[in-house]
Amino acid sequence: MDYFIIIATTAAGLYFHWWLYVRIKRWMDRDLALSLAGPDEQKKAFMLQQLANAHQQKVKRRDLPQWLAAAATGYPGA
């Protein structure tokens, strides 16, 4: 019974840390997209859509800042 408790709590802890890591990565990506948009609400919506497009196109995380910066320069309202 002791082994079950150890295994269950270890698995729960590992899952929680993985979940937290994924959430922090998502928050960082979202924050990057919003910081490139500035105070313009329409550009913020545009950049969040571009972030979704980047995820659909499976843009690698290391390439994401350059990809979003290029998308920001292509904003039609500029």
N, C-alpha and C positions, 0 to 999 in steps of 0.2 A: 504494500500500500504506500509506503514511503516513496518508492521509486515512481509510482504513478503521479504523486503530488509534485515531485521534482520535475518530471518530464512535462506535466501539464503547465506548471508555472513557467518553465523555461520556454516552451512553445508559445505561450501567451506573450511573454516578454519579447521574444524575437519577432513575433507578428506585430506587436505594438510598435517596436522600433522601426520595422520595415514600413509600416503604415505612416508613421511620423516622418520618415525620410522622404517618402513619396509626396506627402502633403507639402513639406517644406520646399521641395523642388518645384512643385506646381505654383506655390506662392511666389517663389523667386522669379519664375518665368512670367507670371502675371504682373508682378511689380516692374520687371524690365519693360514689358510692353507698355504699361501705363506711364512709366517715366519717359519713354520716348514720345508719348502723345502730348505731354505738357498739360496745360489747363483746359484745353478744348475738349468738350464732352463728346462731340461727334468724332473727333480723332481718336478718343479713348475707345469708343465703340468699334471704330475701324481697326485699331491696333489689336483689340481682343479678337476680332474676326481673323485678322492676319495670324495671330497666335494659334487659333484653331486650325487655320489652313496649314501652318507649319507642322502641327502635330499630325494632321491628315497625310501630309507629304513625307512624314517621318524624317524631318530635318534633325540632324544630330544636335545634341545639346551644346556641343562646343561651337557649332556653326550658327546657333540661334541668335546671338547678339548681332552678328553681321547681317543675317537674313532679315531680322526685324528692323534694323537700321535702314536697309535698302527698301523695305516695305514702307517705312515712315517717310522716306523721300518721295515715294510714289503716291502719297496721299493726294487724292484729287482736289481737295479743298485748299491746297497750298498755293 
